[in-house]
Amino acid sequence: MSTLFLEPLDVLFLRGNKLFGDAGSFGEALIPPWPSVAAGALRSRMLADAGVDLAAFARGQLEHPALGRPSAPGPFTVTAFYVARRSENGRIELLLPPPADLVVAEHDGKQVTVRALKPTALPTEAGIQSSAPLPLLPVLTEAERSKPAGGYWLKESGWRQYLRGETPGAHDLVKSGELWSFDHRVGVGLQATTRRADDGKLFSAQAVALKQGVGFIAAVRGAEPPTSGTVRLGGDGRAAALHAAQLDWPEPDYNTIARERRCRLVLTSPGIFERGWLPTGAAEPSQNGVPFELHGVRGRIVAAAVPRAEVVSGWDLAQWQPKPAHRVAPTGSVYWLELDGSVTADALRQWVDNGLWRDPCEDAARRAEGFNRCMLAAWSDGR
């Protein structure tokens, strides 16, 4: 596996799936960007380095040993894509949005607390009922009511605590304002035929200006991507420098998870699933939970914290048309699983390495772009 640090050299236009360009429209930035942003930048650079005729490759007339063809991707796969920052001594720190089972709150505008949701069975004898299809609901217990606060990111130290089943503290958080700022830019719509400015078609777009040392970390498997030079990253092809990176990737204790036979499944990239919010491998919900089986790991999903669904699309450069829009489970969605007694640490590790895809893969193009990636975390609260 190759690990790369992508360091922007300019502001970035990290666009989502909302149309803009009409007179008076506004293009909002998407942070964190989809992993397909990294996949497209690296694959384009690899094709250019190999001297491939891009038009012929787009038509499917040429095949790259690592990238395959547009209709049949090769072994190249983005296995991780995170916001990261590099300190003066060269150490790279991962930064992640807090998982959905962590609630960050501000008190009196000063004190910040982090609390975790706990899967709880509703006391139906007390008349409390729910239409939720799972036997347990993630509940936040608190002595005083508080309002969740946004704009916080989880440092690598907090992510390692989280994987161990511990709740991070306020010192494990960083505000997005310390990582980037937004720069509003004005654009001009062009005539499709003459490529000249069209009268009355001014629009604005949100550019992302990352702070010094802040960039993105990407892990690639199945290919040897370039480790120096630049790539075109995001909309308008703004430059980002490539650097080879050494990183001690955080991992859970797979042996402990296998022994305790339960865990939390956390999405580290958007999930494109046949059953909507339920991950690949899930069956029909039953009274005892949702049966789950994928890559030799069996169990049942008993609780879930899944934010509002998002939509992933993109632009297909080969076909010069929009990619199909997918309704996805957002990054940070959490599923609590009770595992079968036959599960092993090696099986759990292999499951995470493969991602939430079947074999053979149902969407090789999206798999190569880095979607459906996940991590396991300990589920350490009392039964």
ABEGO torsion letter per residue (X at the ends): XBBBBBBBABBBBBBBABBBGBBGBBBBBBOBBBAAAAAAAAAAAAAAAAGBBAAAAAAGABBBAAAEBAABBBABBBABBBBBBBBAAGBBBBBBBBBAABBBBBBGGABBBBBBBBBBBBBAAAGBBBABABABBBBBBBABBBBBBBGBBBBAAAAAAAAAGBBBBAAABBBAAAABBBBBBBBBBBBAAAGBBBBGBBBBBBBBBBBBGBBBBBBBBGBBBBABEBBBBEBGGBBBBBBBBBBBBBBBBAAAAAAAGBBBBBBABBBBBAAEABBBGBBBBBAAEBBBBBGGBBEBBABBBBBBBBBBBEBBAAAGBBBBBBBBBBBGBBBBBBBBAABBAAAAAAAAAAEBBBOBBABAAAAAAGBGBBBBBBBABBX
